Amino acid sequence: QVQLVESGGGLVQPGGSLRLSCAASGNIFRIDAMGWYRQAPGKERELVARIFSGSSINYADSVKGRFTISRDNAKNAVYLQMNILKPEDTAVYYCNADINYRGNFWGQGTQVTVSS
């Protein structure tokens, strides 16, 4: 049973920062792409950032220059450093990973709320 465990969400003021963490556990022998998606109420789930095993990175245009994705392969972990947070960043953030050459696995989601 493969599991992705997320942490780091919370309530912050505009301009603040949060760091999200996600670690994969279980019977894992390979992880390729890892990333973060988010879904706000009434909106579709969207890609925030994705990092591939070869270290290539994709960011949504809305977060470029503010968010940084990184990974630690030894820990089967992926991180998202979020700076200069805006109210429009408010969403449930989901960890995603391609594991064992098979499709996508998802975390349970963590709430990020940016509000005064």
C-alpha positions in Angstrom: 0.0 0.0 0.0 1.6 3.2 -1.2 0.7 6.3 0.8 1.5 10.0 0.4 1.4 12.0 3.6 1.2 15.8 3.5 1.8 18.5 6.0 2.4 22.2 6.3 -0.9 23.8 5.5 -2.5 26.5 7.6 -3.8 30.0 7.8 -1.5 32.8 6.9 -1.8 36.5 6.2 -1.2 37.9 2.7 2.5 38.2 2.1 3.3 35.4 4.4 5.0 32.0 3.7 4.3 28.4 4.2 6.3 25.2 3.4 4.4 22.1 2.4 5.9 18.7 2.7 4.9 15.3 1.3 6.6 12.0 1.9 5.8 8.7 0.1 5.8 5.4 2.0 5.1 1.8 1.3 6.4 -0.6 -1.2 8.3 1.9 -3.4 11.1 1.1 -5.7 10.9 4.1 -8.0 9.4 7.6 -8.1 9.4 9.6 -11.2 7.6 12.9 -11.3 6.4 14.5 -8.0 4.3 17.6 -7.8 1.7 19.8 -6.2 -1.8 20.5 -7.3 -4.5 22.7 -5.8 -8.2 23.1 -5.9 -10.2 26.1 -4.8 -13.9 26.0 -4.2 -15.8 26.1 -7.5 -12.6 25.6 -9.5 -10.9 22.7 -11.3 -7.9 21.2 -9.8 -4.8 22.8 -11.3 -1.1 22.1 -11.5 1.0 24.3 -9.2 4.4 22.8 -9.7 6.0 19.6 -10.8 9.5 18.2 -10.6 10.7 15.3 -12.6 13.3 12.7 -11.7 15.8 14.4 -14.1 15.2 17.7 -12.1 13.2 19.4 -14.8 10.5 21.7 -13.2 7.2 23.1 -14.3 5.4 25.9 -12.5 2.0 27.5 -13.1 2.4 31.0 -14.3 0.5 32.3 -11.3 3.2 31.1 -8.9 6.4 31.7 -10.8 8.8 33.7 -8.7 7.0 33.0 -5.5 6.9 29.2 -5.1 9.8 26.8 -5.2 9.4 23.0 -5.6 12.2 20.7 -4.5 12.6 17.0 -3.7 14.7 14.7 -1.6 14.9 11.3 -3.3 16.5 9.7 -0.3 13.4 10.5 1.7 10.9 10.0 -1.1 9.8 13.5 -0.4 8.7 16.6 -2.2 8.4 20.1 -0.8 6.7 23.4 -1.9 8.1 26.6 -0.4 5.4 29.2 -0.8 6.3 32.9 -0.4 4.5 36.2 -0.9 1.2 34.3 -0.5 -1.9 35.9 -1.9 -5.6 35.4 -1.1 -6.0 33.7 -4.5 -3.6 31.0 -3.4 -6.2 29.8 -1.0 -7.0 26.2 -1.9 -6.6 22.6 -0.9 -3.2 21.5 -2.0 -2.6 17.9 -3.0 0.7 16.0 -3.4 1.0 13.8 -6.5 3.6 11.3 -7.5 4.3 8.7 -10.3 5.4 5.6 -8.4 6.6 2.2 -9.5 6.1 3.1 -13.2 2.4 3.2 -12.5 0.1 6.1 -12.9 -0.5 8.8 -10.3 -0.8 8.6 -6.6 -2.4 11.3 -4.5 -2.2 12.6 -1.0 -5.2 13.5 1.1 -4.8 17.2 0.7 -3.9 20.0 3.0 -5.7 23.3 3.4 -3.9 26.6 2.7 -5.9 29.7 3.6 -4.5 33.2 2.9 -6.5 35.9 4.6 -6.3 38.9 6.8 
